[in-house]
Amino acid sequence: MTKTFQTGKTYSTRSIGDHNCIISVTIAKRTAKTVTATNGKTFRINVYDNNEQIWPWGKYSMSPIIDATDRIDSEDAAESYDYLEDFNNVASRHHY
């Protein structure tokens, strides 16, 4: 049985390059092939090892991957960052 993303739930992962960088996405709605975050960003779902997964910052070398087993509780969600806010902070430090 494939582990799937559920609407209203928050999922997160840590950056490979910076353990203190937490990327989180709250699912607002979903279809069979996509999920949409609460900020309106839509991600295409990939299934690997019976788990749905998304790439919140896009696909590139060492990009963070969030899968359906990465769900966090609401108390933990308050401590995590919105993925876009986190990306903007990283981008401003690296001058893309």
C-alpha distance (Angstrom), angle and dihedral (degrees) to the residues before:
residue distance angle dihedral
M1 . . .
T2 3.79 . .
K3 3.81 117.1 .
T4 3.83 106.1 -128.4
F5 3.80 138.1 -163.0
Q6 3.81 113.8 -103.4
T7 3.80 125.9 -149.4
G8 3.78 115.3 -108.6
K9 3.81 93.3 23.8
T10 3.81 125.7 114.2
Y11 3.80 121.8 -135.5
S12 3.79 126.7 -171.5
T13 3.78 145.7 175.2
R14 3.78 137.4 -178.5
S15 3.78 127.1 -109.6
I16 3.81 115.8 -103.3
G17 3.82 91.5 -136.4
D18 3.81 98.8 42.9
H19 3.80 119.4 30.6
N20 3.82 91.1 -163.6
C21 3.81 90.8 59.4
I22 3.82 107.1 93.5
I23 3.80 117.6 -171.5
S24 3.80 115.8 -160.7
V25 3.78 135.8 177.3
T26 3.80 127.9 -169.7
I27 3.79 112.9 -152.5
A28 3.81 113.4 -129.6
K29 3.81 98.1 174.8
R30 3.76 140.7 -14.0
T31 3.78 144.3 -159.6
A32 3.80 128.8 -166.0
K33 3.83 90.9 -85.6
T34 3.83 106.3 24.6
V35 3.79 143.5 39.2
T36 3.79 125.4 -153.6
A37 3.81 121.5 -148.3
T38 3.79 123.0 -138.2
N39 3.82 89.6 -101.5
G40 3.83 90.8 58.7
K41 3.82 98.5 -104.6
T42 3.82 111.9 139.2
F43 3.80 122.8 -147.3
R44 3.79 128.6 -165.8
I45 3.81 112.9 -125.9
N46 3.79 122.4 -125.9
V47 3.82 122.3 -170.5
Y48 3.79 117.8 -141.9
D49 3.80 125.9 166.4
N50 3.84 90.7 -7.6
N51 3.83 92.5 -56.3
E52 3.78 127.3 108.7
Q53 3.80 112.3 -128.3
I54 3.80 139.8 -176.7
W55 3.81 135.9 -167.1
P56 3.84 105.7 -132.2
W57 3.83 94.2 -171.3
G58 3.81 96.8 35.7
K59 3.80 130.6 -98.7
Y60 3.80 116.5 -57.3
S61 3.78 138.3 122.5
M62 3.82 109.6 -52.7
S63 3.82 92.7 -0.7
P64 3.80 116.0 163.7
I65 3.80 116.4 -101.9
I66 3.79 123.6 -158.8
D67 3.76 116.8 -160.7
A68 3.78 132.3 -173.7
T69 3.81 92.1 -99.2
D70 3.84 90.4 62.0
R71 3.82 94.8 79.7
I72 3.80 116.3 143.5
D73 3.79 130.9 -160.2
S74 3.79 121.8 -108.1
E75 3.83 92.5 -105.1
D76 3.80 90.4 56.4
A77 3.80 92.2 46.1
A78 3.80 91.3 65.9
E79 3.81 89.1 61.1
S80 3.80 96.2 48.7
Y81 3.78 127.9 82.4
D82 3.77 130.5 -117.5
Y83 3.80 106.0 -104.9
L84 3.82 94.8 -127.4
E85 3.80 93.3 49.5
D86 3.80 89.1 49.6
F87 3.81 92.2 48.0
N88 3.81 91.5 50.9
N89 3.81 90.3 52.3
V90 3.80 91.6 50.2
A91 3.82 92.0 44.8
S92 3.80 92.3 51.6
R93 3.81 90.9 53.8
H94 3.81 93.7 48.8
H95 3.82 99.4 41.5
Y96 3.80 98.8 -135.3
